[in-house]
Structure formats: structure tokens, C-alpha cells
Amino acid sequence: MSRDGENRRYLVIVNPVSRGGKAQAEGMWLLNRLKRQNVNYEALFTERAGHAEEMVQKWAEDFDVVISVSGDGTANEIINGIMKVPSADLKLAMFPAGTADDFASNMGYDRKDKEQALKTILGRTCRTIDLIRYDDRYAAVSFGLGIDSEIADGAYKWKKFRIPAYFYSGLKKCFFNRRKRYHVRFDYEGQTFDDWVLISILCNAPVFGRYVKIHPEAKMNDGILGLTIGREVPNVYGLLLFAFACMGGRHGFSRKVSYHQVRKMRVECKSDTYVQIDGEVFKFGQGRVINLSVVPQALRVLVPEESLHNRKLPFVRKEEPREGTQLRLIPPREGITEELEELSKRVKNRLEHFLEATKEGRKLAKLDRKEARKREAEMQRRDKEEKRLADKAARMMKKEMKERERTINGN
């Protein structure tokens, strides 16, 4: 392992229910690898909504890197925790373990390659990205209003089925449920939009929902946000536009779709409206006003080294700032607090139990295989013995028949 990982202090935050509960096993794999490589880390499991943000805000100044083992919702909480502690020089690293992993994918992570994520976590390659600020909170990928948010809300009860749940919810909304309408007013860059919409997304990245390229020109480090407005259309036409959006963002041919670039905007919900913020769904009542803006160069994220040369990723080419060298106003605490140590100890004990159970399981499997091979060998031995006896009996019978035949012919 490189000295980079040894010199840093890592806070690993695992959402154990992410990706239908599979994130816990993903987190255990990562913690085991960090342990084997003698990395200085503490690990915590989230227990409720907002817990990740609380933990980061509480212990941000004790660490250099926070690792999100989760999907977009928990990553959003961690980002908000980081932004609330401006004195902390804290970087974010991802270990994708969510349903869509939009943030990680836009940053260049391969959500199926655990070794790549581990190498990235222990490396030094960074990107500095913009964030979306809404009121006093932040989003990394998107702030959307309309049908996509309502579909996501309907998919929650079937979330264990992951992506298919969203397609099921979308088809149900389009063909079986009463059609919803969303009336909004946008004030941005000296312009005003006041109309009914099907969908409207303020984007810091082009792709959300894993497949939907909603604003093809959005970049994560250009200091500008992309706004896509889809006006009200019939359901079938809306499905057609959705299909084109999934095919590389080709839905811009429609006059019902428009692209804009904004730095600040004011949103007023003139009807009850579903809203999704980095994949998490909320319902805003009629009359709700939200002020949104871009925060340039807000967050440092560890990324795969090969992603810097990938021109398909949503970044403009620019030189990254060097590591900060200024003195911190508040010196880091020596060691860790007793509360954090106790919480992390529970997770590490769970890891040990997981590893022991895995080892025991392998032993049992090995014994089972050995027993199975023994039974198979015994059956083969019996088959051979039975075949030998049968052959011997056949030879004796044949010999007896020949002797009878000779006796008959002699008489």
C-alpha cells in the first residue's frame, strides 16, 4: 500500500440498508481490506435519516477523508455535513453501494469495480466540484420537480426491486393513475417562466436515475447549473421523450423541452409539487418558495486516476488546485473521542464476527465438500464391487452352462 493511505485518517460511513441491504456486505468487504492494509480508520453505521450528516458534522475535524459506502441519499447527507464545518479540510470518497449511484457514476467510479474504488480511496487524485445550494442546504447532482419525483415516491414501497421498481411506478402513473399537474414559477437570469410543467430539473451533472441524460451539456466544475424544463404533454408523448432521454439525451428535439444555464434562480410552487433532491423525495406545498444558486469549487472529491482522461465525464478541463498548506485555525484533536471510539468499536466487532462467520462457513463448506467426495468415492467403490461380483457371477454361470452342454452332447 502507498504511504498516502497510511498518513490519512479515514471516517467510513456505511448505510446498511442501501441497495436493498446489500451495502452492509459491501461495507464489510471494504473495512476488511482497510484493516489488512493497516489503514487508520474509524467506521460508523447509519441508523436513521440524517444520521450521516450529524456524524460528519460532529467529527469532521478529526479526519482527512470521509468514505460514503452508500447511495446518493447518504452521500448527500455527508456532503451537507462537510459543508457545515468550513474549518475542516475534509475530502469525500465514494464506495458505490446504492441503487443508482448517480453521483459516483458522474465522478467516474465504476459502481461494479470494488478494487477501483479501494485504489481511489487510498490514492491522491482529486476533482473540485460545484454544488447546488437550496436555501441553507446543498445537492451534488440534481434538484428536480414534477413527475420524476412522484414516480420515485411511488417506487419507495417496492425499493427492494431497485431500478425495475421505478419503471413499474412510472408505467402505473402514466396509464392507471389520475394525471397530476405541476404549476411552477421560475425567476432566473432576468427571465420568468410561469406555467404548468411535466418535469423541471436543475442539474449539476447531466445524468440522473442511472440512465437519464436530462441535460447533456451540464458540467460539474464550470460554475454554472443546467436547467431543463419539460412542459406539460400527454402521457404517451412524455414516455417517448423519456425514452429519448435514456438514449444519450436526445429529447431536445421536442419544442416542449428547453435547456437553460443559470447561476441563481427563485422557484415558487403554485401547486402541491413533488421534489427530488439527489434522489431523495419531498413534497412541497402550494406557495413554497426556494432560492437556488451554484456554489463554485465547493467540494474536493477523490476520483479514479483514469477518470481524468475520460472526456465523456461532465467536467471542463482545468488545473486542480494544489493541497492546501495554510494553518488551520483550530488544530486537530489528538486521538478520538470516547463516544466515537465506542461507536466505531461496535462496527469493528461486527466486522470480526462477519469474518469469523465467513471463515466458519468456508470450513463447513470445505467439510461438506470433503464429505461429499468421500460419499461419492464410497458409492464408486460399491459400484465397482457390485460390477466385479456381477461379472464373476456371469462367468460362473457361463462356465456352468458350457459344462451342461458338454454333458448333454456326451450322452
C-alpha positions as CSV (number, residue, x, y, z in Angstrom):
1,M,0.0,0.0,0.0
2,S,1.2,3.5,-0.7
3,R,2.2,5.8,2.1
4,D,-0.8,8.1,1.1
5,G,-3.3,5.8,2.8
6,E,-1.1,5.4,5.9
7,N,-0.8,9.1,6.5
8,R,-4.5,9.9,6.4
9,R,-7.3,9.4,8.9
10,Y,-10.5,7.9,7.3
11,L,-14.0,8.1,8.6
12,V,-16.1,5.3,6.9
13,I,-19.9,5.8,7.0
14,V,-22.0,2.8,5.9
15,N,-25.7,2.9,5.3
16,P,-26.5,-0.8,5.9
17,V,-30.0,-0.7,4.3
18,S,-28.7,0.8,1.0
19,R,-29.1,-1.2,-2.2
20,G,-31.8,-3.4,-0.6
21,G,-29.5,-4.3,2.4
22,K,-26.5,-5.3,0.3
23,A,-24.5,-2.3,1.3
24,Q,-23.7,-3.8,4.6
25,A,-21.7,-6.7,2.9
26,E,-20.1,-4.1,0.6
27,G,-19.0,-2.1,3.7
28,M,-17.6,-5.2,5.4
29,W,-15.5,-6.0,2.3
30,L,-14.1,-2.5,2.4
31,L,-13.4,-2.5,6.1
32,N,-11.6,-5.8,5.9
33,R,-9.4,-4.5,3.1
34,L,-8.6,-1.4,5.0
35,K,-7.8,-3.4,8.1
36,R,-5.5,-5.8,6.2
37,Q,-3.6,-2.8,4.8
38,N,-3.2,-1.1,8.2
39,V,-5.2,2.0,7.3
40,N,-6.0,4.4,10.1
41,Y,-9.8,4.4,10.0
42,E,-13.0,4.5,12.2
43,A,-16.3,3.1,10.9
44,L,-19.9,4.0,11.7
45,F,-23.2,2.7,10.6
46,T,-26.2,5.0,10.0
47,E,-29.3,4.3,12.0
48,R,-31.9,6.8,10.7
49,A,-32.4,9.6,8.1
50,G,-30.0,12.5,8.7
51,H,-27.6,10.4,10.9
52,A,-24.7,10.6,8.4
53,E,-24.9,14.4,8.4
54,E,-24.9,14.5,12.2
55,M,-21.8,12.3,12.4
56,V,-19.8,14.1,9.9
57,Q,-20.7,17.5,11.4
58,K,-19.7,16.2,14.8
59,W,-16.3,14.6,13.9
60,A,-15.3,16.3,10.7
61,E,-12.2,17.9,12.1
62,D,-10.8,14.6,13.4
63,F,-10.4,13.1,9.9
64,D,-8.9,13.8,6.4
65,V,-11.3,11.7,4.2
66,V,-14.8,10.6,4.7
67,I,-15.9,7.5,2.7
68,S,-19.5,7.1,1.8
69,V,-20.5,3.4,1.5
70,S,-24.0,4.1,0.3
71,G,-26.1,5.6,-2.5
72,D,-26.9,9.2,-3.4
73,G,-29.1,9.9,-0.4
74,T,-26.5,9.2,2.2
75,A,-23.8,10.8,0.1
76,N,-26.0,14.0,0.1
77,E,-26.2,13.9,3.9
78,I,-22.4,13.6,4.1
79,I,-21.9,16.5,1.7
80,N,-24.2,18.7,3.9
81,G,-22.2,17.7,7.0
82,I,-18.9,18.6,5.3
83,M,-20.3,22.0,4.2
84,K,-21.4,22.8,7.7
85,V,-17.8,22.5,9.0
86,P,-15.8,25.0,6.9
87,S,-12.8,24.8,9.1
88,A,-12.3,21.1,8.3
89,D,-10.1,20.2,5.4
90,L,-12.2,17.1,4.6
91,K,-12.3,15.2,1.3
92,L,-15.1,12.9,0.1
93,A,-14.5,9.4,-1.4
94,M,-17.2,7.1,-2.7
95,F,-17.6,3.3,-2.4
96,P,-20.7,2.9,-4.5
97,A,-23.4,0.8,-2.8
98,G,-26.7,2.4,-3.8
99,T,-29.5,1.8,-6.3
100,A,-28.5,4.3,-8.9
101,D,-25.2,5.8,-7.6
102,D,-25.6,8.9,-9.9
103,F,-23.0,10.9,-8.0
104,A,-20.3,8.2,-8.1
105,S,-21.0,7.4,-11.8
106,N,-20.8,11.1,-12.8
107,M,-17.4,11.3,-10.9
108,G,-16.0,8.4,-12.9
109,Y,-16.4,5.5,-10.5
110,D,-17.3,2.1,-11.9
111,R,-20.1,1.0,-9.5
112,K,-19.3,-2.7,-10.0
113,D,-15.5,-2.4,-9.5
114,K,-14.7,-2.6,-5.8
115,E,-10.9,-2.7,-6.4
116,Q,-11.1,0.5,-8.4
117,A,-13.0,2.2,-5.5
118,L,-10.4,1.0,-3.0
119,K,-7.5,2.2,-5.1
120,T,-9.2,5.6,-5.4
121,I,-9.8,5.9,-1.7
122,L,-6.1,5.2,-1.0
123,G,-4.9,7.5,-3.8
124,R,-4.5,11.2,-4.2
125,T,-6.3,12.0,-7.4
126,C,-9.0,14.7,-6.7
127,R,-11.5,16.8,-8.5
128,T,-13.0,20.0,-7.1
129,I,-16.7,20.3,-7.9
130,D,-19.5,22.8,-7.7
131,L,-22.6,22.2,-5.6
132,I,-26.3,23.3,-5.8
133,R,-27.3,25.4,-2.8
134,Y,-31.0,25.5,-2.0
135,D,-31.9,27.7,1.0
136,D,-29.3,26.6,3.5
137,R,-28.6,23.1,2.2
138,Y,-26.7,21.5,-0.7
139,A,-27.1,19.0,-3.5
140,A,-24.4,17.4,-5.7
141,V,-26.3,16.1,-8.8
142,S,-29.9,17.4,-9.2
143,F,-32.8,19.4,-7.8
144,G,-35.9,18.3,-9.6
145,L,-39.7,19.0,-9.6
146,G,-42.5,17.1,-11.2
147,I,-43.4,13.6,-12.5
148,D,-39.9,12.1,-11.9
149,S,-40.1,12.9,-8.2
150,E,-43.6,11.5,-7.9
151,I,-42.5,8.3,-9.7
152,A,-39.6,8.0,-7.2
153,D,-42.0,8.4,-4.4
154,G,-44.3,5.7,-5.7
155,A,-41.3,3.3,-6.1
156,Y,-40.2,3.6,-2.4
157,K,-42.6,0.8,-1.3
158,W,-41.0,-1.5,-4.0
159,K,-37.5,-0.3,-3.5
160,K,-36.1,-3.7,-2.8
161,F,-36.6,-4.4,-6.5
162,R,-34.4,-1.4,-7.2
163,I,-34.4,0.0,-10.8
164,P,-37.4,-2.1,-12.0
165,A,-39.5,-0.5,-9.2
166,Y,-39.1,2.9,-10.8
167,F,-40.2,1.6,-14.3
168,Y,-43.2,-0.1,-12.7
169,S,-44.1,3.1,-10.8
170,G,-43.7,5.2,-14.0
171,L,-45.9,3.0,-16.1
172,K,-48.5,2.9,-13.3
173,K,-48.5,6.7,-13.0
174,C,-48.9,7.2,-16.8
175,F,-51.6,4.6,-17.5
176,F,-53.6,3.8,-14.4
177,N,-53.4,6.8,-12.0
178,R,-55.1,10.1,-12.4
179,R,-52.8,12.6,-14.2
180,K,-51.1,15.1,-11.9
181,R,-50.3,18.7,-12.9
182,Y,-47.4,20.9,-11.5
183,H,-47.7,24.7,-11.8
184,V,-44.4,26.5,-11.1
185,R,-42.8,29.9,-11.5
186,F,-39.1,30.3,-12.2
187,D,-37.2,33.6,-12.0
188,Y,-33.7,33.3,-13.3
189,E,-31.1,35.4,-15.2
190,G,-33.6,38.2,-15.8
191,Q,-36.3,35.8,-17.2
192,T,-39.5,34.5,-15.8
193,F,-41.2,31.2,-16.5
194,D,-44.7,30.7,-15.2
195,D,-46.6,27.6,-16.5
196,W,-47.6,24.0,-16.0
197,V,-44.8,21.5,-16.4
198,L,-44.3,17.8,-16.6
199,I,-40.8,17.9,-15.2
200,S,-38.1,20.5,-14.5
201,I,-34.6,19.7,-13.3
202,L,-31.8,21.9,-12.1
203,C,-28.6,20.0,-12.9
204,N,-25.1,20.0,-11.7
205,A,-24.4,16.8,-13.7
206,P,-26.0,15.5,-16.9
207,V,-27.1,12.0,-15.8
208,F,-29.5,11.1,-13.0
209,G,-31.6,7.9,-12.4
210,R,-28.6,6.0,-13.8
211,Y,-29.8,6.1,-17.4
212,V,-31.5,9.5,-17.9
213,K,-29.3,12.2,-19.5
214,I,-31.6,15.1,-18.7
215,H,-29.2,18.0,-19.6
216,P,-26.4,16.8,-21.9
217,E,-24.3,19.9,-21.5
218,A,-24.2,20.2,-17.7
219,K,-20.7,20.2,-16.2
220,M,-19.8,19.7,-12.5
221,N,-17.0,22.2,-12.3
222,D,-17.9,25.1,-14.6
223,G,-19.6,27.4,-12.1
224,I,-22.9,27.1,-14.0
225,L,-26.0,25.0,-13.5
226,G,-28.1,23.5,-16.2
227,L,-31.9,23.9,-16.2
228,T,-34.1,21.5,-18.2
229,I,-37.8,22.4,-18.5
230,G,-40.3,19.8,-19.9
231,R,-43.6,21.4,-20.4
232,E,-46.9,19.6,-19.9
233,V,-47.5,16.9,-22.6
234,P,-49.7,13.8,-23.0
235,N,-48.5,10.7,-21.1
236,V,-47.6,8.7,-24.2
237,Y,-45.6,11.6,-25.6
238,G,-43.9,12.0,-22.2
239,L,-42.9,8.4,-22.3
240,L,-41.4,8.9,-25.8
241,L,-39.3,11.8,-24.5
242,F,-38.2,9.8,-21.6
243,A,-37.0,7.0,-23.9
244,F,-35.0,9.6,-26.0
245,A,-33.5,11.0,-22.8
246,C,-32.3,7.5,-21.9
247,M,-30.7,7.2,-25.4
248,G,-27.9,9.7,-24.7
249,G,-30.1,12.8,-24.0
250,R,-31.8,13.1,-27.4
251,H,-35.0,14.5,-26.2
252,G,-34.0,18.1,-27.0
253,F,-35.7,17.7,-30.5
254,S,-39.0,18.5,-28.9
255,R,-40.4,22.0,-28.7
256,K,-41.8,21.0,-25.3
257,V,-38.2,20.7,-23.9
258,S,-35.9,23.7,-23.3
259,Y,-32.4,24.0,-21.9
260,H,-31.1,27.0,-19.9
261,Q,-28.0,27.9,-18.0
262,V,-28.3,29.6,-14.6
263,R,-26.3,30.7,-11.6
264,K,-29.2,31.8,-9.4
265,M,-32.9,31.2,-9.6
266,R,-36.0,31.5,-7.5
267,V,-38.7,28.7,-7.6
268,E,-42.3,29.2,-6.4
269,C,-44.6,26.2,-6.3
270,K,-48.0,27.3,-7.3
271,S,-49.5,23.9,-6.7
272,D,-48.5,20.9,-4.4
273,T,-45.3,19.6,-6.0
274,Y,-43.1,16.5,-5.5
275,V,-39.4,17.4,-5.4
276,Q,-36.4,15.1,-5.6
277,I,-33.0,16.2,-4.3
278,D,-30.1,13.8,-5.2
279,G,-32.7,11.0,-5.4
280,E,-34.5,11.7,-2.1
281,V,-38.1,12.7,-2.4
282,F,-40.0,15.5,-0.6
283,K,-43.4,17.1,-1.1
284,F,-43.6,20.9,-1.2
285,G,-46.9,22.6,-0.6
286,Q,-48.6,25.3,-2.6
287,G,-46.8,28.6,-2.1
288,R,-43.4,27.2,-1.1
289,V,-40.5,29.4,-2.4
290,I,-37.0,28.0,-2.8
291,N,-33.9,30.1,-3.6
292,L,-31.3,28.1,-5.5
293,S,-27.7,29.0,-6.6
294,V,-24.4,27.4,-7.7
295,V,-21.5,27.3,-5.2
296,P,-18.4,27.1,-7.4
297,Q,-15.4,24.9,-6.3
298,A,-17.2,23.9,-3.2
299,L,-16.1,20.3,-2.6
300,R,-13.0,18.1,-3.1
301,V,-13.7,14.5,-4.2
302,L,-11.3,11.6,-4.6
303,V,-11.7,10.1,-8.1
304,P,-10.2,7.3,-10.1
305,E,-7.0,8.4,-11.8
306,E,-8.1,7.1,-15.2
307,S,-11.3,9.3,-14.9
308,L,-9.2,12.4,-15.5
309,H,-8.6,11.3,-19.1
310,N,-12.2,10.4,-19.8
311,R,-13.7,13.1,-21.9
312,K,-17.2,11.6,-21.6
313,L,-17.4,12.7,-18.0
314,P,-19.1,16.0,-17.2
315,F,-16.1,18.2,-16.5
316,V,-14.3,21.1,-18.2
317,R,-10.5,20.7,-18.4
318,K,-8.9,22.9,-15.7
319,E,-5.9,22.6,-13.4
320,E,-6.8,21.4,-10.0
321,P,-5.7,23.5,-7.0
322,R,-2.8,22.0,-5.0
323,E,-3.3,20.7,-1.5
324,G,-3.9,23.5,1.0
325,T,-0.9,24.4,3.1
326,Q,-2.3,27.2,5.3
327,L,-2.5,26.8,9.1
328,R,-5.8,25.6,10.4
329,L,-7.5,28.0,12.8
330,I,-8.5,25.1,15.1
331,P,-5.8,22.4,15.5
332,P,-7.0,18.8,15.1
333,R,-7.7,16.9,18.2
334,E,-5.2,14.2,19.3
335,G,-6.8,10.8,19.2
336,I,-10.6,10.4,19.0
337,T,-13.4,10.9,21.4
338,E,-14.6,8.1,23.6
339,E,-18.1,8.3,22.0
340,L,-16.7,7.9,18.5
341,E,-14.3,5.1,19.7
342,E,-17.2,3.2,21.2
343,L,-19.4,3.5,18.1
344,S,-16.6,2.5,15.8
345,K,-15.6,-0.4,18.1
346,R,-19.1,-1.8,17.6
347,V,-18.8,-1.8,13.9
348,K,-15.3,-3.3,14.0
349,N,-16.6,-6.1,16.3
350,R,-19.3,-6.7,13.8
351,L,-16.7,-7.0,11.1
352,E,-14.8,-9.5,13.2
353,H,-18.0,-11.5,13.7
354,F,-18.7,-11.3,10.0
355,L,-15.2,-12.5,9.2
356,E,-15.3,-15.4,11.7
357,A,-18.7,-16.4,10.4
358,T,-17.4,-16.3,6.9
359,K,-14.3,-18.4,7.9
360,E,-16.6,-20.9,9.7
361,G,-18.8,-21.1,6.7
362,R,-15.9,-21.8,4.5
363,K,-14.7,-24.6,6.9
364,L,-18.2,-26.1,6.9
365,A,-18.4,-25.8,3.1
366,K,-14.9,-27.5,2.9
367,L,-16.1,-30.3,5.3
368,D,-19.2,-30.7,3.2
369,R,-17.2,-30.9,0.0
370,K,-14.9,-33.4,1.7
371,E,-17.8,-35.5,3.0
372,A,-19.5,-35.3,-0.4
373,R,-16.3,-36.6,-2.1
374,K,-16.0,-39.4,0.5
375,R,-19.6,-40.4,-0.2
376,E,-19.0,-40.3,-3.9
377,A,-15.8,-42.4,-3.5
378,E,-17.7,-44.9,-1.4
379,M,-20.5,-45.2,-4.0
380,Q,-18.0,-45.6,-6.7
381,R,-16.3,-48.4,-4.7
382,R,-19.6,-50.1,-4.1
383,D,-20.4,-49.8,-7.8
384,K,-17.1,-51.4,-8.7
385,E,-17.6,-54.2,-6.2
386,E,-21.1,-54.9,-7.4
387,K,-19.8,-54.9,-11.0
388,R,-17.0,-57.2,-10.1
389,L,-19.4,-59.7,-8.3
390,A,-21.8,-59.4,-11.2
391,D,-19.0,-60.2,-13.7
392,K,-17.8,-63.1,-11.6
393,A,-21.4,-64.5,-11.3
394,A,-21.8,-64.1,-15.1
395,R,-18.6,-66.0,-15.8
396,M,-19.6,-68.8,-13.4
397,M,-23.0,-69.1,-15.0
398,K,-21.4,-69.2,-18.4
399,K,-19.0,-71.9,-17.3
400,E,-21.8,-73.9,-15.8
401,M,-23.9,-73.6,-19.0
402,K,-20.9,-74.9,-21.1
403,E,-20.4,-77.9,-18.8
404,R,-24.1,-78.8,-19.0
405,E,-23.9,-78.5,-22.8
406,R,-20.9,-80.9,-22.9
407,T,-22.7,-83.3,-20.7
408,I,-25.8,-83.3,-22.9
409,N,-23.7,-83.8,-26.0
410,G,-21.7,-86.6,-24.4
411,N,-24.9,-88.6,-23.6
